Amino acid sequence: MALAELASRGGIFVLGLVVVMISLVSLMRTVIVPRPLRSSLSGLVMWLVEYTTRGIAYLRGTYAKRDHVLAWTGPVMILAMLIAWLIGFLVGYAMLIYGVSGMDFGDALRQSGSSLLTLGFAGGVNEDQTIIDFIAAATGPIIIAMLIGYLPTIFQTYLEREVLVTMLSTSGGEPAWGPEYLARATLSGTLDQALDHMDAWAEWAARLRLTHITYPTLMFVRSPRATRHYLISLLCVMDAAALQISLSSTVERMHAYRLLLQGSQTFESLYVVTHRDGRGLRRIPVVNRLLQSRDAQDRASHLPAWSLDTRAVHEAAAQDNAVGFSTLNATTTSVLGLHDSTITHDQFMRAVTMLQAVNYPINRSLDEAWTMFRDIRSQYEFPAYALAYRLDAVPAPWSGPRYKRTDIIYPASAGARRTALGSLDEPGDTPAP
């Protein structure tokens, strides 16, 4: 064998080792290691699938049609990663066989496929090839076995996530919206239970943070209906908690604080994972977004019901959260709360009017309540809007812009329906028996 061919085959062998290692590391980081580790191969596959489906969805005329296309993003990502791993090992082992044998690459590829898929119709003629065949033959079943365990985990986690989201569609509307959640709870006489239920949402937010960072493809798996989305559901109950703290000084606030703490951490963590390059801070087109000063950020410490003790817990938790990320991402996390809320005073007052119409308990001055609500919401609004923009979540009220201009979808108003039904109680309007 000529020296040039030996060098060529040696180089291909080394390249094959690199390809196999890249595929193996990607598989382990994605399926086995329970941490948010980066994988170039998995990241590339996810990026290609995401922007392919997003490009197709952009051509659709309505949000419902876009959602129909985007519903394929998560499942296709999972399938595409399986195919990418198989192709990676197939090509990698073919390179290794080519490097240690005298056969051409086509035959090496055929032998690699035969061993990897355990078909057994081709085998090596020397000891080095046989060793590679054995390793390839062990790799194929291992990949399939991992995927057999991986897919049920993904879909079980998805189903657990969707239980509270589905329940919220009754109590918070479709799409879910914080003011409507409080209005329906007030009308149904379940306001106390709804506020206690925030503990369940705090636990749900913590679980979401763990599972969706460990398995990032879950972020792209959408709800069964276009008008539901897990991000919008979390934003809904957090807005309800912020309104509760701002509007009333007598309603129990402990559960709301716990939810805001866990929810804020979840939004920030998911934001950092999906915007690792830091470009999200510059490119998310949130209208009228202004950078606050540090002095402005501290104003919440002097607001009623937002005590120094509670503030200290939130800030300490944010610092702990940043430690788990790289320096760039930790810096990104540290400035997420430095932006003013984009909710306008008129939007806030319309929500207050809606709540007043159903006799929601309000005992704080509206000017003070507005200042408190704006500050509390500024702690989680930016990452929530950025995620809703990236994932093209259902365009609910108070959920920010989308990458394609989309009309806001409002849930049915229980308060308006109650007013309409109330007219039946007036004399002359009672239906005849």
C-alpha positions in Angstrom: 0.0 0.0 0.0 1.5 3.3 -1.1 2.6 5.8 1.6 0.1 8.4 0.4 -2.8 6.0 0.7 -1.6 5.0 4.2 -1.6 8.6 5.2 -5.0 9.1 3.7 -6.5 6.1 5.4 -4.9 7.0 8.7 -6.4 10.5 8.4 -9.9 9.0 7.7 -9.4 6.7 10.7 -8.7 9.6 13.0 -11.7 11.5 11.6 -13.8 8.4 12.1 -12.8 8.4 15.8 -13.8 12.0 16.1 -17.2 11.4 14.4 -17.9 8.4 16.7 -16.9 10.4 19.8 -19.1 13.4 18.8 -22.1 11.1 18.3 -21.4 9.2 21.6 -21.0 12.4 23.6 -24.1 13.9 22.0 -26.1 10.8 22.9 -24.9 10.7 26.5 -25.4 14.4 27.1 -28.9 14.3 25.6 -30.3 11.1 27.0 -28.2 10.0 30.0 -26.5 12.8 31.9 -29.3 14.7 33.9 -27.8 18.2 33.4 -28.2 21.0 30.8 -25.0 20.1 28.9 -24.5 21.4 25.4 -24.1 19.1 22.5 -23.1 20.5 19.1 -24.7 17.7 17.2 -28.0 17.8 19.1 -28.0 21.6 19.0 -27.5 21.6 15.3 -30.3 19.2 14.7 -32.6 21.1 17.0 -31.7 24.4 15.3 -32.3 23.0 11.8 -35.7 21.5 12.7 -36.8 24.6 14.7 -36.1 27.1 11.9 -37.4 24.8 9.2 -40.8 24.5 10.8 -40.7 28.1 11.8 -40.1 29.1 8.2 -42.9 26.9 7.0 -45.2 28.2 9.7 -44.4 31.8 8.8 -46.1 31.2 5.4 -49.4 30.3 7.1 -52.0 33.0 7.4 -53.4 32.5 10.9 -52.0 31.6 14.3 -54.0 28.4 14.4 -52.4 27.3 11.1 -49.0 28.2 12.4 -49.6 26.2 15.5 -50.6 23.2 13.4 -47.1 23.3 11.7 -45.2 24.1 14.9 -46.8 21.1 16.7 -44.5 18.9 14.6 -41.3 20.7 15.9 -40.8 18.7 19.1 -41.6 15.2 17.7 -39.5 15.8 14.6 -36.6 17.0 16.7 -36.7 13.7 18.7 -36.8 11.6 15.5 -34.2 13.7 13.8 -31.7 13.3 16.7 -32.2 9.5 16.6 -31.4 9.6 12.9 -28.5 11.9 13.4 -27.0 9.6 16.0 -27.4 6.5 13.8 -25.9 8.3 10.8 -23.0 9.6 12.9 -22.2 6.1 14.2 -22.7 4.6 10.7 -20.3 7.0 9.0 -17.9 7.0 11.9 -17.5 3.2 12.0 -17.3 3.1 8.2 -14.3 5.5 8.4 -12.7 3.3 11.0 -13.2 0.2 8.9 -11.9 2.1 5.8 -8.8 3.2 7.8 -7.8 -0.3 8.8 -8.7 -2.2 5.7 -7.9 -2.1 2.0 -11.6 -1.9 0.9 -13.1 1.1 -0.7 -15.4 3.4 1.3 -18.6 2.0 -0.2 -17.8 -1.5 1.1 -16.7 -0.1 4.5 -20.1 1.8 4.8 -21.9 -1.5 3.9 -20.0 -3.4 6.5 -20.6 -0.7 9.1 -24.3 -0.7 8.5 -24.4 -4.5 8.7 -22.8 -4.5 12.1 -24.5 -1.4 13.5 -28.0 -2.6 12.7 -27.0 -6.2 13.5 -28.0 -7.5 10.1 -24.9 -9.7 9.8 -24.7 -9.9 6.0 -21.2 -8.4 5.9 -18.1 -8.9 8.0 -14.5 -8.1 8.3 -11.6 -10.2 7.1 -9.0 -9.2 9.6 -8.8 -8.8 13.4 -9.0 -5.0 13.4 -12.1 -5.0 11.3 -13.7 -7.7 13.5 -13.1 -5.6 16.7 -14.8 -2.6 15.0 -17.7 -4.8 13.9 -18.2 -6.0 17.5 -18.2 -2.5 18.8 -20.6 -1.3 16.1 -22.9 -4.3 16.7 -23.0 -3.4 20.4 -23.7 0.3 19.7 -26.8 -0.2 17.6 -28.9 -2.1 20.2 -27.6 0.3 22.9 -28.9 3.3 21.0 -32.3 1.7 20.4 -32.5 0.7 24.1 -31.8 4.2 25.2 -34.4 5.6 22.9 -36.9 3.0 24.1 -36.4 4.4 27.6 -36.0 8.0 26.5 -39.3 8.4 24.6 -41.6 7.2 27.4 -39.8 9.6 29.8 -40.3 12.5 27.4 -44.0 11.8 26.9 -44.7 11.0 30.5 -43.1 14.3 31.5 -45.2 16.0 28.8 -48.4 14.5 30.1 -47.6 15.5 33.7 -46.9 19.1 32.5 -50.2 19.3 30.6 -52.5 18.3 33.5 -52.4 21.7 35.3 -52.4 23.5 31.9 -55.6 21.7 30.9 -57.2 22.4 34.3 -56.3 26.1 34.0 -58.2 26.3 30.7 -61.4 26.2 32.8 -60.4 28.5 35.6 -58.2 30.9 33.6 -59.6 30.9 30.1 -58.2 29.8 26.7 -55.7 31.3 26.3 -55.1 31.7 30.0 -54.9 35.3 31.4 -54.2 36.4 34.9 -57.1 38.9 35.4 -59.6 36.4 34.0 -58.2 33.8 36.4 -59.0 36.0 39.4 -62.4 37.1 37.9 -63.6 33.5 37.4 -62.3 32.5 40.9 -64.2 35.4 42.4 -67.5 34.6 40.6 -67.3 30.9 41.4 -66.6 31.6 45.1 -63.3 29.7 45.0 -60.9 32.6 45.3 -59.3 31.2 48.5 -58.8 27.8 46.9 -57.4 29.4 43.8 -54.9 31.3 45.8 -53.9 28.2 47.8 -53.6 26.4 44.4 -50.7 28.7 43.6 -48.5 26.3 45.8 -49.2 23.6 43.2 -48.2 25.9 40.4 -45.0 26.8 42.3 -44.1 23.1 42.5 -45.1 22.7 38.8 -42.8 25.6 37.9 -39.9 24.0 39.7 -40.5 20.7 38.0 -40.8 22.4 34.6 -37.4 24.1 35.2 -35.8 20.7 35.9 -37.3 18.7 33.2 -37.2 21.2 30.3 -33.6 22.1 31.0 -32.6 18.5 31.2 -34.6 17.6 28.0 -34.7 20.8 25.9 -36.8 19.2 23.2 -39.7 19.3 25.6 -39.8 23.1 25.2 -40.9 22.6 21.6 -43.6 20.0 22.3 -46.8 22.0 22.3 -50.2 21.5 24.0 -52.9 19.5 22.3 -54.9 22.7 21.5 -53.7 25.8 19.8 -55.1 28.1 22.5 -53.1 26.4 25.3 -49.4 26.8 26.0 -47.4 26.0 29.1 -45.5 29.3 29.1 -48.8 31.3 28.9 -50.3 29.2 31.7 -47.3 30.0 34.0 -47.5 33.7 33.0 -51.2 33.7 33.8 -50.9 32.4 37.3 -47.9 34.6 38.0 -49.8 37.7 36.8 -52.7 36.6 39.1 -50.2 36.4 42.0 -48.8 39.9 41.1 -52.3 41.3 41.0 -53.3 39.7 44.3 -50.3 41.2 46.0 -50.8 44.6 44.4 -54.5 45.1 44.8 -55.2 43.6 48.3 -53.5 43.8 51.6 -55.8 41.4 53.3 -55.7 38.3 51.1 -53.1 35.7 52.0 -49.9 36.4 50.1 -47.5 33.6 51.1 -48.5 31.3 48.3 -48.2 34.1 45.7 -44.7 35.0 46.8 -43.7 31.3 46.5 -45.1 31.1 43.0 -43.4 34.3 41.9 -40.1 33.1 43.2 -40.3 29.7 41.5 -41.8 31.1 38.3 -39.3 33.8 37.9 -36.4 31.3 38.3 -38.1 29.0 35.7 -38.5 31.8 33.1 -34.9 33.0 33.7 -33.4 29.4 33.5 -35.4 28.5 30.3 -34.4 31.9 28.8 -30.7 31.3 29.4 -30.8 27.8 28.0 -32.6 28.9 24.8 -30.5 32.1 24.3 -27.0 30.8 25.2 -25.3 33.2 22.8 -26.6 36.3 24.5 -28.2 37.7 21.4 -31.7 37.5 22.8 -31.1 40.6 24.9 -30.6 42.6 21.7 -32.9 41.0 19.2 -36.2 40.3 21.0 -38.4 43.2 19.7 -40.3 44.1 22.9 -41.9 47.4 22.2 -40.9 50.4 24.4 -38.4 48.3 26.4 -36.2 50.6 28.5 -33.2 49.6 30.6 -33.7 50.5 34.2 -31.1 51.9 36.6 -30.0 50.0 39.6 -31.7 52.7 41.8 -35.0 52.0 40.0 -34.6 48.3 40.6 -34.4 48.9 44.4 -37.7 50.8 44.6 -39.6 47.5 45.3 -37.9 47.3 48.7 -39.9 50.3 49.9 -43.3 49.1 48.6 -45.9 47.7 51.0 -46.3 43.9 50.9 -42.9 43.6 49.1 -40.7 43.5 52.2 -37.0 43.6 52.5 -37.0 40.0 53.8 -38.9 38.8 50.7 -36.8 40.9 48.4 -33.6 39.4 49.9 -34.9 35.9 49.3 -35.6 36.6 45.6 -32.3 38.3 45.0 -30.3 35.5 46.7 -32.2 32.9 44.7 -31.3 34.8 41.5 -27.7 34.8 42.4 -27.7 31.1 43.1 -29.4 30.5 39.8 -26.7 32.4 37.9 -23.9 30.3 39.5 -25.1 27.2 37.6 -24.5 28.8 34.2 -21.5 30.0 32.3 -20.1 33.4 32.8 -21.8 34.9 29.8 -25.2 33.3 30.7 -24.8 34.3 34.4 -24.3 37.9 33.2 -27.4 37.5 31.0 -29.4 36.2 34.0 -28.3 39.1 36.3 -29.7 41.7 34.0 -33.0 40.1 33.2 -34.8 41.9 36.0 -33.4 45.4 35.0 -36.2 46.1 32.5 -39.4 48.0 33.1 -42.7 46.2 32.4 -44.3 47.0 29.1 -47.8 46.8 30.5 -49.3 50.3 30.3 -51.4 52.0 33.0 -54.5 51.8 30.7 -54.1 48.0 30.3 -53.7 47.7 34.1 -56.8 49.8 34.7 -58.9 47.9 32.3 -58.0 44.7 34.2 -58.9 46.4 37.5 -62.2 47.5 36.1 -62.9 43.9 35.0 -62.1 42.7 38.5 -64.2 45.4 40.2 -67.2 44.4 38.1 -67.1 40.9 39.7 -66.4 42.3 43.2 -62.9 41.1 43.6 -61.6 42.4 47.0 -59.5 45.6 46.3 -58.5 47.6 49.3 -55.3 49.4 48.2 -55.1 52.7 46.3 -55.0 52.1 42.6 -51.9 54.3 42.1 -50.0 52.4 44.7 -51.3 49.1 43.3 -50.1 50.1 39.8 -46.6 51.0 41.0 -46.4 47.6 42.8 -47.7 45.6 40.0 -45.4 47.2 37.4 -42.3 46.5 39.6 -43.3 42.9 40.4 -44.0 42.1 36.8 -40.7 43.6 35.7 -38.9 40.8 37.5 -40.2 38.1 35.1 -41.7 39.8 32.1 -38.7 40.0 29.8 -37.6 36.3 29.8 -41.3 35.3 29.6 -41.8 37.5 26.5 -38.6 36.3 25.0 -39.6 32.7 25.4 -43.1 33.3 24.0 -41.6 35.1 21.0 -39.1 32.3 20.4 -41.6 29.5 20.7 -44.5 31.4 19.1 -46.8 30.7 22.0 -50.5 31.5 21.7 -50.9 35.3 21.6 -52.7 35.8 24.9 -53.2 39.2 26.5 -50.1 40.5 28.3 -47.8 38.0 26.7 -45.7 40.2 24.4 -45.1 40.2 20.6 -44.6 37.3 18.2 -42.1 36.9 15.4 -45.0 37.4 13.0 -47.6 40.1 13.7 -50.5 38.3 15.3 -53.8 39.6 16.7 -54.3 39.0 20.5 -56.7 36.2 21.3 -58.8 37.0 24.4 -60.4 34.4 26.5 -64.2 34.5 27.0 -65.0 36.9 29.8 -66.9 35.3 32.7 -67.7 38.8 34.0 -69.3 39.9 30.8 -71.3 36.6 30.6 -72.5 37.2 34.2 -73.7 40.6 33.2 -75.6 39.2 30.3 -77.2 36.5 32.4 -78.2 39.0 35.0 -80.5 40.7 32.6 -82.8 37.6 32.8 -83.5 38.5 36.5 -85.1 41.8 35.5 -88.9 42.0 35.6 -90.4 41.1 32.3 -87.3 39.2 31.2 -88.0 36.0 33.2 -88.7 33.2 30.8 -92.2 31.7 31.0 -92.5 28.2 32.6 
